[in-house]
């Protein structure tokens, strides 16, 4: 089971989101024109692209089971959320 401290600790949560957005900015050019969802694991810098949230999650879960990831839509970066892979 994932550690909920990251979600409960406001500073840690903000740092997680900031790092995730930084990674997203770095890969945004590669994702241009793609639809779907990107799952970003900011500690490793790993990211996974899927046509759906579930597909992106499955790819992230395979490498980071029960880890926190930042899900974002390349075509709408405001549509983002941090969740534990499931």
LOFIBA-740884 format. One record per residue (C-alpha): residue in three letters; x negated, y negated, z. Coordinates in pm, whole numbers, plus 50000, padded with zeros to 5 digits. Layout:
BEGIN
ALAXYZ/...
//
This chain:
BEGIN
UNK500005000050000/UNK498684965549909/UNK497534941250174/UNK500194914150220/UNK497714890150377/UNK496994875050038/UNK500614865449996/UNK501074853150353/UNK497874832150364/UNK498674800150175/UNK495014790850106/UNK494184825749984/UNK497304826249766/UNK496444792449615/UNK492864803449546/UNK494134835549382/UNK496474815949157/UNK493814789849073/UNK491294816848975/UNK493954834948770/UNK494834802948584/UNK491134796748519/UNK490794831248361/UNK493964825648161/UNK492584792848024/UNK489444811347916/UNK491354838147723/UNK494234816847597/UNK492694813547250/UNK492544851347209/UNK496224853847301/UNK497534826647072/UNK500634837546889/UNK501064868847099/UNK504274876247279/UNK504534896547593/UNK502894894447931/UNK499304892548054/UNK498344907748389/UNK495214891648535/UNK493174906148821/UNK491134875548922/UNK488474891949141/UNK487194913648856/UNK488274891348570/UNK490114920648414/UNK493224913148215/UNK495774934848043/UNK498274925847773/UNK501624943247731/UNK504784937047535/UNK506724937547863/UNK506004931248230/UNK506194968748285/UNK503654976448012/UNK501214950048143/UNK501714963648493/UNK501084999648384/UNK497764989648230/UNK496764969448538/UNK497884997048775/UNK495695022548598/UNK492635002248692/UNK493824983949006/UNK496435005449183/UNK498304986649454/UNK496294955349380/UNK497514919849340/UNK497684906648985/UNK498894874748824/UNK501444879948549/UNK501814852448291/UNK503454848547952/UNK501014835447689/UNK503774816247513/UNK505004800447840/UNK502264797248105/UNK504764782848353/UNK506454816948352/UNK504024832748596/UNK504144852548918/UNK501744871449142/UNK502804906749231/UNK501334939249353/UNK500954965249080/UNK503494993149114/
//
